[in-house]
């Protein structure tokens, strides 16, 4: 297969999908307690909301180059993070190395946040505008773990805007508590 060519994956039902690229990674413990790498696959002609998590074993022999390119990029970001830790005197923690901001370059902007309760658990989701896609999609905070810089930037902007609105209302003689809280 030529370098840069698209990858074909075939499902049990005979459907054929083209892999555009791998955009994220996570580790899941299998039945034996061994960690298995799963890759978030961006499918050609599909939106990011249609991404799926695939184990390395699901990639055909010809498509493994897509995984290798992603892993090279991921290791480069890990090295940059490690160097930054050494420069700032922070300790390098293995779990943090798994959370480098690999997905950030795929996100153009985070537009909204919503928090819902499901079976007593609080779930936070973000409305994400993806680079190169017209339609934003709602993504859980867990899907965005490798884009923590984008999430933190969005949350910081919201906090700064809330502070400004509250001080403007307080300065105008209006109670700051009358400003709606976007976190609700």
PyMOL CGO cylinders between C-alpha atoms (Angstrom):
from pymol import cmd
from pymol.cgo import CYLINDER

trace = [
    CYLINDER, 0.00, 0.00, 0.00, 1.41, 3.40, -0.96, 0.3, 1, 1, 1, 1, 1, 1,
    CYLINDER, 1.41, 3.40, -0.96, 2.31, 5.89, 1.72, 0.3, 1, 1, 1, 1, 1, 1,
    CYLINDER, 2.31, 5.89, 1.72, -0.54, 8.29, 2.49, 0.3, 1, 1, 1, 1, 1, 1,
    CYLINDER, -0.54, 8.29, 2.49, -3.19, 6.04, 0.95, 0.3, 1, 1, 1, 1, 1, 1,
    CYLINDER, -3.19, 6.04, 0.95, -6.42, 5.41, 2.77, 0.3, 1, 1, 1, 1, 1, 1,
    CYLINDER, -6.42, 5.41, 2.77, -7.03, 2.27, 4.73, 0.3, 1, 1, 1, 1, 1, 1,
    CYLINDER, -7.03, 2.27, 4.73, -9.90, -0.12, 4.14, 0.3, 1, 1, 1, 1, 1, 1,
    CYLINDER, -9.90, -0.12, 4.14, -11.63, -1.88, 7.02, 0.3, 1, 1, 1, 1, 1, 1,
    CYLINDER, -11.63, -1.88, 7.02, -14.34, -4.43, 6.39, 0.3, 1, 1, 1, 1, 1, 1,
    CYLINDER, -14.34, -4.43, 6.39, -17.04, -5.32, 8.92, 0.3, 1, 1, 1, 1, 1, 1,
    CYLINDER, -17.04, -5.32, 8.92, -18.58, -8.75, 9.49, 0.3, 1, 1, 1, 1, 1, 1,
    CYLINDER, -18.58, -8.75, 9.49, -21.58, -7.61, 7.44, 0.3, 1, 1, 1, 1, 1, 1,
    CYLINDER, -21.58, -7.61, 7.44, -19.33, -6.88, 4.45, 0.3, 1, 1, 1, 1, 1, 1,
    CYLINDER, -19.33, -6.88, 4.45, -19.53, -3.08, 4.76, 0.3, 1, 1, 1, 1, 1, 1,
    CYLINDER, -19.53, -3.08, 4.76, -16.30, -1.34, 3.82, 0.3, 1, 1, 1, 1, 1, 1,
    CYLINDER, -16.30, -1.34, 3.82, -15.11, 1.82, 5.57, 0.3, 1, 1, 1, 1, 1, 1,
    CYLINDER, -15.11, 1.82, 5.57, -12.10, 3.97, 4.82, 0.3, 1, 1, 1, 1, 1, 1,
    CYLINDER, -12.10, 3.97, 4.82, -9.94, 5.08, 7.74, 0.3, 1, 1, 1, 1, 1, 1,
    CYLINDER, -9.94, 5.08, 7.74, -9.01, 8.73, 7.38, 0.3, 1, 1, 1, 1, 1, 1,
    CYLINDER, -9.01, 8.73, 7.38, -6.72, 8.80, 10.43, 0.3, 1, 1, 1, 1, 1, 1,
    CYLINDER, -6.72, 8.80, 10.43, -6.26, 7.83, 14.05, 0.3, 1, 1, 1, 1, 1, 1,
    CYLINDER, -6.26, 7.83, 14.05, -6.89, 10.79, 16.40, 0.3, 1, 1, 1, 1, 1, 1,
    CYLINDER, -6.89, 10.79, 16.40, -6.67, 9.43, 19.94, 0.3, 1, 1, 1, 1, 1, 1,
    CYLINDER, -6.67, 9.43, 19.94, -5.62, 6.51, 22.12, 0.3, 1, 1, 1, 1, 1, 1,
    CYLINDER, -5.62, 6.51, 22.12, -6.76, 4.90, 25.36, 0.3, 1, 1, 1, 1, 1, 1,
    CYLINDER, -6.76, 4.90, 25.36, -5.91, 1.76, 27.29, 0.3, 1, 1, 1, 1, 1, 1,
    CYLINDER, -5.91, 1.76, 27.29, -8.54, -0.76, 28.38, 0.3, 1, 1, 1, 1, 1, 1,
    CYLINDER, -8.54, -0.76, 28.38, -7.92, -3.74, 30.61, 0.3, 1, 1, 1, 1, 1, 1,
    CYLINDER, -7.92, -3.74, 30.61, -8.90, -7.03, 28.97, 0.3, 1, 1, 1, 1, 1, 1,
    CYLINDER, -8.90, -7.03, 28.97, -10.28, -10.15, 30.69, 0.3, 1, 1, 1, 1, 1, 1,
    CYLINDER, -10.28, -10.15, 30.69, -6.78, -11.26, 31.67, 0.3, 1, 1, 1, 1, 1, 1,
    CYLINDER, -6.78, -11.26, 31.67, -5.94, -7.91, 33.31, 0.3, 1, 1, 1, 1, 1, 1,
    CYLINDER, -5.94, -7.91, 33.31, -3.59, -6.91, 30.47, 0.3, 1, 1, 1, 1, 1, 1,
    CYLINDER, -3.59, -6.91, 30.47, -3.91, -3.38, 29.07, 0.3, 1, 1, 1, 1, 1, 1,
    CYLINDER, -3.91, -3.38, 29.07, -4.90, -3.22, 25.41, 0.3, 1, 1, 1, 1, 1, 1,
    CYLINDER, -4.90, -3.22, 25.41, -4.47, -0.13, 23.23, 0.3, 1, 1, 1, 1, 1, 1,
    CYLINDER, -4.47, -0.13, 23.23, -7.61, 1.23, 21.59, 0.3, 1, 1, 1, 1, 1, 1,
    CYLINDER, -7.61, 1.23, 21.59, -7.43, 3.88, 18.90, 0.3, 1, 1, 1, 1, 1, 1,
    CYLINDER, -7.43, 3.88, 18.90, -10.07, 6.48, 18.10, 0.3, 1, 1, 1, 1, 1, 1,
    CYLINDER, -10.07, 6.48, 18.10, -10.58, 6.19, 14.34, 0.3, 1, 1, 1, 1, 1, 1,
    CYLINDER, -10.58, 6.19, 14.34, -11.79, 9.06, 12.17, 0.3, 1, 1, 1, 1, 1, 1,
    CYLINDER, -11.79, 9.06, 12.17, -13.61, 7.49, 9.22, 0.3, 1, 1, 1, 1, 1, 1,
    CYLINDER, -13.61, 7.49, 9.22, -13.44, 9.06, 5.76, 0.3, 1, 1, 1, 1, 1, 1,
    CYLINDER, -13.44, 9.06, 5.76, -16.64, 10.97, 4.86, 0.3, 1, 1, 1, 1, 1, 1,
    CYLINDER, -16.64, 10.97, 4.86, -17.92, 10.77, 8.45, 0.3, 1, 1, 1, 1, 1, 1,
    CYLINDER, -17.92, 10.77, 8.45, -18.10, 13.37, 11.22, 0.3, 1, 1, 1, 1, 1, 1,
    CYLINDER, -18.10, 13.37, 11.22, -16.05, 13.17, 14.43, 0.3, 1, 1, 1, 1, 1, 1,
    CYLINDER, -16.05, 13.17, 14.43, -19.23, 12.16, 16.26, 0.3, 1, 1, 1, 1, 1, 1,
    CYLINDER, -19.23, 12.16, 16.26, -19.01, 8.93, 14.22, 0.3, 1, 1, 1, 1, 1, 1,
    CYLINDER, -19.01, 8.93, 14.22, -15.48, 8.10, 15.42, 0.3, 1, 1, 1, 1, 1, 1,
    CYLINDER, -15.48, 8.10, 15.42, -15.13, 4.64, 16.92, 0.3, 1, 1, 1, 1, 1, 1,
    CYLINDER, -15.13, 4.64, 16.92, -12.64, 3.06, 19.30, 0.3, 1, 1, 1, 1, 1, 1,
    CYLINDER, -12.64, 3.06, 19.30, -10.85, 0.13, 17.70, 0.3, 1, 1, 1, 1, 1, 1,
    CYLINDER, -10.85, 0.13, 17.70, -8.31, -2.27, 19.25, 0.3, 1, 1, 1, 1, 1, 1,
    CYLINDER, -8.31, -2.27, 19.25, -4.99, -2.56, 17.46, 0.3, 1, 1, 1, 1, 1, 1,
    CYLINDER, -4.99, -2.56, 17.46, -5.96, -6.11, 16.44, 0.3, 1, 1, 1, 1, 1, 1,
    CYLINDER, -5.96, -6.11, 16.44, -8.78, -4.71, 14.25, 0.3, 1, 1, 1, 1, 1, 1,
    CYLINDER, -8.78, -4.71, 14.25, -6.37, -2.95, 11.89, 0.3, 1, 1, 1, 1, 1, 1,
    CYLINDER, -6.37, -2.95, 11.89, -5.57, -4.89, 8.75, 0.3, 1, 1, 1, 1, 1, 1,
    CYLINDER, -5.57, -4.89, 8.75, -1.92, -5.57, 7.99, 0.3, 1, 1, 1, 1, 1, 1,
    CYLINDER, -1.92, -5.57, 7.99, -1.96, -2.88, 5.27, 0.3, 1, 1, 1, 1, 1, 1,
    CYLINDER, -1.96, -2.88, 5.27, -3.49, -0.29, 7.59, 0.3, 1, 1, 1, 1, 1, 1,
    CYLINDER, -3.49, -0.29, 7.59, -1.01, -0.55, 10.46, 0.3, 1, 1, 1, 1, 1, 1,
    CYLINDER, -1.01, -0.55, 10.46, 0.93, 2.42, 9.03, 0.3, 1, 1, 1, 1, 1, 1,
    CYLINDER, 0.93, 2.42, 9.03, -1.91, 4.70, 10.19, 0.3, 1, 1, 1, 1, 1, 1,
    CYLINDER, -1.91, 4.70, 10.19, -1.37, 3.43, 13.73, 0.3, 1, 1, 1, 1, 1, 1,
    CYLINDER, -1.37, 3.43, 13.73, 2.41, 3.82, 13.46, 0.3, 1, 1, 1, 1, 1, 1,
    CYLINDER, 2.41, 3.82, 13.46, 2.07, 7.44, 12.30, 0.3, 1, 1, 1, 1, 1, 1,
    CYLINDER, 2.07, 7.44, 12.30, -0.25, 8.20, 15.19, 0.3, 1, 1, 1, 1, 1, 1,
    CYLINDER, -0.25, 8.20, 15.19, 2.05, 6.49, 17.72, 0.3, 1, 1, 1, 1, 1, 1,
    CYLINDER, 2.05, 6.49, 17.72, 5.04, 8.49, 16.41, 0.3, 1, 1, 1, 1, 1, 1,
    CYLINDER, 5.04, 8.49, 16.41, 3.10, 11.71, 16.92, 0.3, 1, 1, 1, 1, 1, 1,
    CYLINDER, 3.10, 11.71, 16.92, 1.93, 10.62, 20.37, 0.3, 1, 1, 1, 1, 1, 1,
    CYLINDER, 1.93, 10.62, 20.37, 5.48, 9.71, 21.49, 0.3, 1, 1, 1, 1, 1, 1,
    CYLINDER, 5.48, 9.71, 21.49, 6.73, 13.10, 20.25, 0.3, 1, 1, 1, 1, 1, 1,
    CYLINDER, 6.73, 13.10, 20.25, 4.13, 14.87, 22.41, 0.3, 1, 1, 1, 1, 1, 1,
    CYLINDER, 4.13, 14.87, 22.41, 5.09, 12.68, 25.37, 0.3, 1, 1, 1, 1, 1, 1,
    CYLINDER, 5.09, 12.68, 25.37, 8.75, 13.68, 24.92, 0.3, 1, 1, 1, 1, 1, 1,
    CYLINDER, 8.75, 13.68, 24.92, 7.76, 17.36, 24.78, 0.3, 1, 1, 1, 1, 1, 1,
    CYLINDER, 7.76, 17.36, 24.78, 5.71, 16.94, 27.96, 0.3, 1, 1, 1, 1, 1, 1,
    CYLINDER, 5.71, 16.94, 27.96, 8.62, 15.15, 29.69, 0.3, 1, 1, 1, 1, 1, 1,
    CYLINDER, 8.62, 15.15, 29.69, 11.04, 17.92, 28.67, 0.3, 1, 1, 1, 1, 1, 1,
    CYLINDER, 11.04, 17.92, 28.67, 8.63, 20.56, 29.98, 0.3, 1, 1, 1, 1, 1, 1,
    CYLINDER, 8.63, 20.56, 29.98, 8.39, 18.67, 33.30, 0.3, 1, 1, 1, 1, 1, 1,
    CYLINDER, 8.39, 18.67, 33.30, 12.18, 18.55, 33.61, 0.3, 1, 1, 1, 1, 1, 1,
    CYLINDER, 12.18, 18.55, 33.61, 12.47, 22.27, 32.81, 0.3, 1, 1, 1, 1, 1, 1,
    CYLINDER, 12.47, 22.27, 32.81, 9.85, 23.24, 35.39, 0.3, 1, 1, 1, 1, 1, 1,
    CYLINDER, 9.85, 23.24, 35.39, 10.98, 20.77, 38.06, 0.3, 1, 1, 1, 1, 1, 1,
    CYLINDER, 10.98, 20.77, 38.06, 7.74, 18.75, 37.95, 0.3, 1, 1, 1, 1, 1, 1,
    CYLINDER, 7.74, 18.75, 37.95, 7.76, 15.00, 38.42, 0.3, 1, 1, 1, 1, 1, 1,
    CYLINDER, 7.76, 15.00, 38.42, 6.97, 12.94, 35.32, 0.3, 1, 1, 1, 1, 1, 1,
    CYLINDER, 6.97, 12.94, 35.32, 4.04, 10.65, 36.10, 0.3, 1, 1, 1, 1, 1, 1,
    CYLINDER, 4.04, 10.65, 36.10, 3.21, 7.73, 33.78, 0.3, 1, 1, 1, 1, 1, 1,
    CYLINDER, 3.21, 7.73, 33.78, -0.54, 8.39, 33.96, 0.3, 1, 1, 1, 1, 1, 1,
    CYLINDER, -0.54, 8.39, 33.96, 0.04, 12.01, 32.84, 0.3, 1, 1, 1, 1, 1, 1,
    CYLINDER, 0.04, 12.01, 32.84, 2.12, 10.81, 29.90, 0.3, 1, 1, 1, 1, 1, 1,
    CYLINDER, 2.12, 10.81, 29.90, -0.99, 8.99, 28.70, 0.3, 1, 1, 1, 1, 1, 1,
    CYLINDER, -0.99, 8.99, 28.70, -2.95, 12.26, 28.77, 0.3, 1, 1, 1, 1, 1, 1,
    CYLINDER, -2.95, 12.26, 28.77, -0.88, 14.44, 26.47, 0.3, 1, 1, 1, 1, 1, 1,
    CYLINDER, -0.88, 14.44, 26.47, -3.02, 16.71, 24.32, 0.3, 1, 1, 1, 1, 1, 1,
    CYLINDER, -3.02, 16.71, 24.32, -3.06, 14.69, 21.13, 0.3, 1, 1, 1, 1, 1, 1,
    CYLINDER, -3.06, 14.69, 21.13, -6.70, 15.47, 20.29, 0.3, 1, 1, 1, 1, 1, 1,
    CYLINDER, -6.70, 15.47, 20.29, -6.34, 19.25, 20.67, 0.3, 1, 1, 1, 1, 1, 1,
    CYLINDER, -6.34, 19.25, 20.67, -5.29, 19.91, 17.10, 0.3, 1, 1, 1, 1, 1, 1,
    CYLINDER, -5.29, 19.91, 17.10, -8.52, 18.27, 15.90, 0.3, 1, 1, 1, 1, 1, 1,
    CYLINDER, -8.52, 18.27, 15.90, -10.67, 20.77, 17.84, 0.3, 1, 1, 1, 1, 1, 1,
    CYLINDER, -10.67, 20.77, 17.84, -11.35, 24.19, 16.39, 0.3, 1, 1, 1, 1, 1, 1,
    CYLINDER, -11.35, 24.19, 16.39, -13.35, 25.44, 19.36, 0.3, 1, 1, 1, 1, 1, 1,
    CYLINDER, -13.35, 25.44, 19.36, -15.51, 24.35, 22.26, 0.3, 1, 1, 1, 1, 1, 1,
    CYLINDER, -15.51, 24.35, 22.26, -18.82, 26.18, 22.06, 0.3, 1, 1, 1, 1, 1, 1,
    CYLINDER, -18.82, 26.18, 22.06, -20.93, 25.05, 25.02, 0.3, 1, 1, 1, 1, 1, 1,
    CYLINDER, -20.93, 25.05, 25.02, -20.96, 22.89, 28.10, 0.3, 1, 1, 1, 1, 1, 1,
    CYLINDER, -20.96, 22.89, 28.10, -23.80, 20.93, 29.65, 0.3, 1, 1, 1, 1, 1, 1,
    CYLINDER, -23.80, 20.93, 29.65, -24.03, 18.87, 32.77, 0.3, 1, 1, 1, 1, 1, 1,
    CYLINDER, -24.03, 18.87, 32.77, -26.63, 16.14, 33.17, 0.3, 1, 1, 1, 1, 1, 1,
    CYLINDER, -26.63, 16.14, 33.17, -27.46, 13.58, 35.81, 0.3, 1, 1, 1, 1, 1, 1,
    CYLINDER, -27.46, 13.58, 35.81, -27.76, 9.97, 34.69, 0.3, 1, 1, 1, 1, 1, 1,
    CYLINDER, -27.76, 9.97, 34.69, -28.66, 7.42, 37.35, 0.3, 1, 1, 1, 1, 1, 1,
    CYLINDER, -28.66, 7.42, 37.35, -27.34, 9.74, 40.06, 0.3, 1, 1, 1, 1, 1, 1,
    CYLINDER, -27.34, 9.74, 40.06, -24.02, 10.36, 38.30, 0.3, 1, 1, 1, 1, 1, 1,
    CYLINDER, -24.02, 10.36, 38.30, -23.10, 13.79, 36.98, 0.3, 1, 1, 1, 1, 1, 1,
    CYLINDER, -23.10, 13.79, 36.98, -21.98, 13.74, 33.34, 0.3, 1, 1, 1, 1, 1, 1,
    CYLINDER, -21.98, 13.74, 33.34, -20.38, 16.71, 31.61, 0.3, 1, 1, 1, 1, 1, 1,
    CYLINDER, -20.38, 16.71, 31.61, -20.43, 17.12, 27.83, 0.3, 1, 1, 1, 1, 1, 1,
    CYLINDER, -20.43, 17.12, 27.83, -19.01, 19.76, 25.53, 0.3, 1, 1, 1, 1, 1, 1,
    CYLINDER, -19.01, 19.76, 25.53, -20.32, 21.01, 22.19, 0.3, 1, 1, 1, 1, 1, 1,
    CYLINDER, -20.32, 21.01, 22.19, -17.22, 20.76, 19.97, 0.3, 1, 1, 1, 1, 1, 1,
    CYLINDER, -17.22, 20.76, 19.97, -16.54, 22.45, 16.63, 0.3, 1, 1, 1, 1, 1, 1,
    CYLINDER, -16.54, 22.45, 16.63, -14.07, 20.17, 14.84, 0.3, 1, 1, 1, 1, 1, 1,
    CYLINDER, -14.07, 20.17, 14.84, -11.46, 21.39, 12.36, 0.3, 1, 1, 1, 1, 1, 1,
    CYLINDER, -11.46, 21.39, 12.36, -12.71, 20.83, 8.80, 0.3, 1, 1, 1, 1, 1, 1,
    CYLINDER, -12.71, 20.83, 8.80, -16.29, 19.91, 9.77, 0.3, 1, 1, 1, 1, 1, 1,
    CYLINDER, -16.29, 19.91, 9.77, -19.41, 22.08, 9.54, 0.3, 1, 1, 1, 1, 1, 1,
    CYLINDER, -19.41, 22.08, 9.54, -21.47, 20.40, 12.24, 0.3, 1, 1, 1, 1, 1, 1,
    CYLINDER, -21.47, 20.40, 12.24, -20.35, 20.50, 15.88, 0.3, 1, 1, 1, 1, 1, 1,
    CYLINDER, -20.35, 20.50, 15.88, -21.02, 17.46, 18.07, 0.3, 1, 1, 1, 1, 1, 1,
    CYLINDER, -21.02, 17.46, 18.07, -21.62, 16.81, 21.76, 0.3, 1, 1, 1, 1, 1, 1,
    CYLINDER, -21.62, 16.81, 21.76, -18.72, 14.89, 23.31, 0.3, 1, 1, 1, 1, 1, 1,
    CYLINDER, -18.72, 14.89, 23.31, -18.40, 13.56, 26.84, 0.3, 1, 1, 1, 1, 1, 1,
    CYLINDER, -18.40, 13.56, 26.84, -15.59, 14.89, 28.99, 0.3, 1, 1, 1, 1, 1, 1,
    CYLINDER, -15.59, 14.89, 28.99, -14.09, 11.38, 28.89, 0.3, 1, 1, 1, 1, 1, 1,
    CYLINDER, -14.09, 11.38, 28.89, -13.77, 11.48, 25.10, 0.3, 1, 1, 1, 1, 1, 1,
    CYLINDER, -13.77, 11.48, 25.10, -11.90, 14.77, 25.43, 0.3, 1, 1, 1, 1, 1, 1,
    CYLINDER, -11.90, 14.77, 25.43, -9.34, 13.67, 28.02, 0.3, 1, 1, 1, 1, 1, 1,
    CYLINDER, -9.34, 13.67, 28.02, -6.52, 14.22, 25.51, 0.3, 1, 1, 1, 1, 1, 1,
    CYLINDER, -6.52, 14.22, 25.51, -7.75, 17.74, 24.77, 0.3, 1, 1, 1, 1, 1, 1,
    CYLINDER, -7.75, 17.74, 24.77, -7.57, 19.01, 28.34, 0.3, 1, 1, 1, 1, 1, 1,
    CYLINDER, -7.57, 19.01, 28.34, -5.91, 22.26, 27.21, 0.3, 1, 1, 1, 1, 1, 1,
    CYLINDER, -5.91, 22.26, 27.21, -8.92, 23.11, 25.01, 0.3, 1, 1, 1, 1, 1, 1,
    CYLINDER, -8.92, 23.11, 25.01, -11.38, 22.22, 27.78, 0.3, 1, 1, 1, 1, 1, 1,
    CYLINDER, -11.38, 22.22, 27.78, -9.45, 24.26, 30.37, 0.3, 1, 1, 1, 1, 1, 1,
    CYLINDER, -9.45, 24.26, 30.37, -9.28, 27.22, 27.98, 0.3, 1, 1, 1, 1, 1, 1,
    CYLINDER, -9.28, 27.22, 27.98, -13.04, 27.03, 27.40, 0.3, 1, 1, 1, 1, 1, 1,
    CYLINDER, -13.04, 27.03, 27.40, -13.75, 26.81, 31.14, 0.3, 1, 1, 1, 1, 1, 1,
    CYLINDER, -13.75, 26.81, 31.14, -11.37, 29.70, 31.88, 0.3, 1, 1, 1, 1, 1, 1,
    CYLINDER, -11.37, 29.70, 31.88, -13.07, 31.90, 29.25, 0.3, 1, 1, 1, 1, 1, 1,
    CYLINDER, -13.07, 31.90, 29.25, -16.45, 31.11, 30.78, 0.3, 1, 1, 1, 1, 1, 1,
    CYLINDER, -16.45, 31.11, 30.78, -15.17, 31.94, 34.27, 0.3, 1, 1, 1, 1, 1, 1,
    CYLINDER, -15.17, 31.94, 34.27, -13.70, 35.28, 33.09, 0.3, 1, 1, 1, 1, 1, 1,
    CYLINDER, -13.70, 35.28, 33.09, -16.93, 36.19, 31.26, 0.3, 1, 1, 1, 1, 1, 1,
    CYLINDER, -16.93, 36.19, 31.26, -19.04, 35.34, 34.34, 0.3, 1, 1, 1, 1, 1, 1,
    CYLINDER, -19.04, 35.34, 34.34, -16.80, 37.49, 36.54, 0.3, 1, 1, 1, 1, 1, 1,
    CYLINDER, -16.80, 37.49, 36.54, -17.13, 40.44, 34.14, 0.3, 1, 1, 1, 1, 1, 1,
    CYLINDER, -17.13, 40.44, 34.14, -20.91, 40.09, 33.93, 0.3, 1, 1, 1, 1, 1, 1,
    CYLINDER, -20.91, 40.09, 33.93, -21.21, 39.91, 37.70, 0.3, 1, 1, 1, 1, 1, 1,
    CYLINDER, -21.21, 39.91, 37.70, -19.03, 42.99, 38.25, 0.3, 1, 1, 1, 1, 1, 1,
    CYLINDER, -19.03, 42.99, 38.25, -20.90, 44.93, 35.54, 0.3, 1, 1, 1, 1, 1, 1,
    CYLINDER, -20.90, 44.93, 35.54, -24.24, 44.05, 37.15, 0.3, 1, 1, 1, 1, 1, 1,
    CYLINDER, -24.24, 44.05, 37.15, -22.95, 44.89, 40.62, 0.3, 1, 1, 1, 1, 1, 1,
    CYLINDER, -22.95, 44.89, 40.62, -21.61, 48.21, 39.32, 0.3, 1, 1, 1, 1, 1, 1,
    CYLINDER, -21.61, 48.21, 39.32, -24.99, 49.03, 37.76, 0.3, 1, 1, 1, 1, 1, 1,
    CYLINDER, -24.99, 49.03, 37.76, -26.74, 48.51, 41.08, 0.3, 1, 1, 1, 1, 1, 1,
    CYLINDER, -26.74, 48.51, 41.08, -28.08, 45.09, 40.14, 0.3, 1, 1, 1, 1, 1, 1,
    CYLINDER, -28.08, 45.09, 40.14, -27.43, 42.16, 42.43, 0.3, 1, 1, 1, 1, 1, 1,
    CYLINDER, -27.43, 42.16, 42.43, -24.65, 39.94, 41.08, 0.3, 1, 1, 1, 1, 1, 1,
    CYLINDER, -24.65, 39.94, 41.08, -26.72, 36.92, 42.03, 0.3, 1, 1, 1, 1, 1, 1,
    CYLINDER, -26.72, 36.92, 42.03, -29.29, 37.84, 39.37, 0.3, 1, 1, 1, 1, 1, 1,
    CYLINDER, -29.29, 37.84, 39.37, -26.82, 36.95, 36.62, 0.3, 1, 1, 1, 1, 1, 1,
    CYLINDER, -26.82, 36.95, 36.62, -27.70, 33.52, 35.22, 0.3, 1, 1, 1, 1, 1, 1,
    CYLINDER, -27.70, 33.52, 35.22, -25.13, 30.86, 35.94, 0.3, 1, 1, 1, 1, 1, 1,
    CYLINDER, -25.13, 30.86, 35.94, -24.15, 29.13, 32.65, 0.3, 1, 1, 1, 1, 1, 1,
    CYLINDER, -24.15, 29.13, 32.65, -22.98, 26.11, 34.64, 0.3, 1, 1, 1, 1, 1, 1,
    CYLINDER, -22.98, 26.11, 34.64, -26.61, 25.20, 35.45, 0.3, 1, 1, 1, 1, 1, 1,
]
cmd.load_cgo(trace, "trace")
